[in-house]
Amino acid sequence: MKKWFIGLLVAIILILLIPIPFYLKDGGTVEYRSIVYQISDVHQLNNNSPSGYDEGIIIKIFGIKVFDNVKASPN
């Protein structure tokens, strides 16, 4: 019984924490999503930016943004 419970607990933790990558067609953004968190490696087209792209990383935990360093160009 105890081994079964530990195996079930490990399976649930893996399901919650293993991310699935999503490749967006906005210039090269990649999102890694799991049930608990989401990490976005932003590389988004922006014609107003001197480099032509907005770049940075966004981290969300339970849908709450905890880190965002995307360099958006001023309009």
C-alpha positions in Angstrom: 0.0 0.0 0.0 2.8 2.4 0.9 4.7 1.8 -2.4 1.5 2.4 -4.4 0.9 5.7 -2.6 4.5 6.9 -3.2 4.3 6.0 -6.9 1.0 7.9 -7.2 2.5 10.9 -5.4 5.5 10.9 -7.8 3.3 10.6 -10.8 1.2 13.6 -9.7 4.2 15.7 -9.0 5.6 14.9 -12.5 2.3 15.8 -14.2 2.3 19.2 -12.4 5.9 20.1 -13.1 6.9 18.8 -16.5 6.4 21.6 -19.1 5.2 21.3 -22.7 6.7 23.7 -25.2 4.5 25.8 -27.5 6.1 27.6 -30.4 4.2 30.8 -31.3 4.2 32.3 -34.8 4.9 35.9 -33.7 8.5 36.0 -34.5 9.9 33.2 -32.4 8.4 33.2 -29.0 8.5 29.8 -27.1 6.2 29.2 -24.1 6.9 26.3 -21.7 3.6 25.5 -19.9 2.8 23.2 -17.1 -0.2 23.2 -14.7 1.7 25.0 -12.0 3.9 27.5 -14.0 4.5 29.1 -17.4 7.8 30.4 -18.8 7.7 32.5 -22.0 11.0 33.2 -23.9 9.7 36.2 -25.9 11.0 37.1 -29.3 8.1 39.0 -30.8 8.0 41.1 -33.9 7.6 44.9 -33.3 7.9 47.4 -36.1 8.4 50.3 -33.6 11.5 48.7 -31.9 14.9 49.7 -33.2 15.9 46.0 -33.4 12.6 45.0 -34.8 11.8 42.7 -31.9 10.6 42.7 -28.3 12.8 40.3 -26.3 12.8 39.0 -22.8 11.5 36.4 -20.4 8.1 36.2 -18.6 7.6 33.8 -15.7 4.1 33.1 -14.2 3.3 30.9 -11.3 -0.4 29.9 -10.9 -1.2 32.6 -13.5 0.4 35.4 -11.5 3.3 37.2 -13.2 6.4 37.1 -10.9 9.1 38.1 -13.4 8.9 40.2 -16.6 11.9 41.7 -18.4 10.5 42.1 -21.9 12.0 45.2 -23.4 9.1 46.8 -25.2 9.8 49.8 -27.4 8.1 53.2 -26.5 5.3 54.2 -28.8 
